[in-house]
Amino acid sequence: MLGRLLGVIQILVGLAIWFGFAAGTVAFHMAVGSLFVLVLWIVGLIALFVLDKRGLALFTLLWGGLVLWFGMAQTTLLVGTGHWAIRLAHLLVGMAAIGLVESLGKATKAHYAAKETATMTAA
């Protein structure tokens, strides 16, 4: 749930910055983005140790690093008229991260629910 909340905040604040409504909130956007990546990494680590298939969890951990780097570096990439492409890519990379945290969270919940059901059935 925290990943969802932070993701929605990021999209809303990011779009407000993009369209010039909230230029003074860039530091807030960066702080919330860093917190979101921390949540992404925590969910990824939990999934890495809980789930049988670890590929998505590993990819999520790497993707979190990309999100963090891209968010910090985006102001220096394609400066000028082509910067809109970087902004769009930043939005898409962030939205993919939201999807990853959602997917891993759902898989982890399903794993624990199945484990609990198996325990109750065995008892």
C-alpha positions as CSV (number, residue, x, y, z in Angstrom):
1,M,0.0,0.0,0.0
2,L,2.9,2.4,0.7
3,G,4.3,1.8,-2.7
4,R,0.9,2.6,-4.3
5,L,0.5,5.8,-2.2
6,L,4.1,7.0,-3.0
7,G,3.6,6.1,-6.7
8,V,0.4,8.2,-7.0
9,I,2.1,11.1,-5.1
10,Q,5.1,10.9,-7.5
11,I,2.9,10.9,-10.6
12,L,0.8,13.9,-9.4
13,V,3.8,16.0,-8.2
14,G,5.9,15.0,-11.3
15,L,3.1,16.1,-13.7
16,A,2.6,19.3,-11.7
17,I,6.4,20.0,-12.1
18,W,6.3,19.1,-15.7
19,F,3.5,21.5,-16.5
20,G,4.9,24.3,-14.5
21,F,2.4,24.3,-11.6
22,A,4.8,23.3,-8.8
23,A,8.4,24.1,-9.8
24,G,9.3,24.6,-6.1
25,T,8.5,21.0,-5.2
26,V,11.4,19.3,-7.0
27,A,13.2,18.5,-3.8
28,F,10.0,17.0,-2.4
29,H,9.6,15.0,-5.5
30,M,13.1,13.7,-5.2
31,A,12.7,12.8,-1.5
32,V,9.5,10.9,-2.1
33,G,11.1,9.2,-5.2
34,S,14.0,8.1,-3.1
35,L,11.6,6.8,-0.4
36,F,9.6,5.0,-3.2
37,V,12.8,3.3,-4.4
38,L,13.6,2.2,-0.8
39,V,10.1,0.6,-0.6
40,L,10.7,-1.0,-4.0
41,W,14.0,-2.5,-2.8
42,I,12.4,-3.7,0.4
43,V,9.6,-5.4,-1.4
44,G,12.1,-6.8,-3.9
45,L,14.3,-8.2,-1.1
46,I,11.3,-9.8,0.7
47,A,10.2,-11.4,-2.6
48,L,13.8,-12.6,-3.3
49,F,13.8,-14.6,-0.1
50,V,10.2,-15.7,-0.1
51,L,9.3,-16.6,-3.7
52,D,10.5,-19.6,-5.5
53,K,11.0,-17.7,-8.7
54,R,13.6,-15.0,-8.0
55,G,14.1,-13.5,-11.5
56,L,11.5,-10.8,-11.1
57,A,12.7,-9.9,-7.7
58,L,16.3,-9.5,-8.9
59,F,15.1,-7.5,-11.9
60,T,13.1,-5.2,-9.5
61,L,16.2,-4.6,-7.4
62,L,18.2,-3.6,-10.5
63,W,15.3,-1.5,-11.8
64,G,15.2,0.4,-8.5
65,G,18.8,1.4,-9.1
66,L,17.9,2.6,-12.6
67,V,15.0,4.6,-11.3
68,L,17.1,6.2,-8.7
69,W,20.0,7.0,-11.1
70,F,17.6,8.3,-13.8
71,G,15.7,10.5,-11.4
72,M,18.9,12.1,-10.2
73,A,20.5,12.5,-13.6
74,Q,17.6,13.4,-15.7
75,T,18.2,17.2,-15.5
76,T,21.6,16.7,-17.2
77,L,20.3,14.5,-20.0
78,L,19.4,15.8,-23.5
79,V,19.2,19.4,-22.2
80,G,17.4,21.6,-24.6
81,T,14.5,21.0,-27.0
82,G,14.8,17.2,-26.8
83,H,14.4,17.1,-23.0
84,W,10.8,16.2,-23.3
85,A,11.9,12.7,-24.3
86,I,13.8,12.4,-21.1
87,R,10.8,13.5,-19.1
88,L,8.6,11.0,-20.8
89,A,11.2,8.2,-20.3
90,H,11.4,9.2,-16.6
91,L,7.6,8.9,-16.3
92,L,7.6,5.5,-18.0
93,V,10.5,4.1,-16.0
94,G,8.7,5.3,-12.8
95,M,5.4,3.8,-13.9
96,A,7.1,0.5,-14.6
97,A,8.6,0.6,-11.1
98,I,5.1,1.1,-9.7
99,G,3.9,-1.9,-11.7
100,L,6.8,-4.0,-10.3
101,V,6.2,-3.1,-6.7
102,E,2.5,-4.0,-7.3
103,S,3.3,-7.3,-9.0
104,L,5.8,-8.4,-6.4
105,G,3.6,-7.3,-3.5
106,K,0.7,-9.3,-5.0
107,A,2.9,-12.4,-5.5
108,T,4.2,-12.2,-2.0
109,K,0.7,-11.9,-0.5
110,A,-0.4,-14.9,-2.5
111,H,2.6,-16.9,-1.3
112,Y,1.8,-16.2,2.3
113,A,-1.9,-16.9,1.8
114,A,-1.2,-20.2,0.2
115,K,1.2,-21.1,3.0
116,E,-1.4,-20.2,5.6
117,T,-4.0,-22.2,3.9
118,A,-1.7,-25.2,3.7
119,T,-0.9,-24.9,7.4
120,M,-4.6,-24.7,8.3
121,T,-5.4,-27.7,6.1
122,A,-2.6,-29.8,7.6
123,A,-3.7,-29.0,11.2
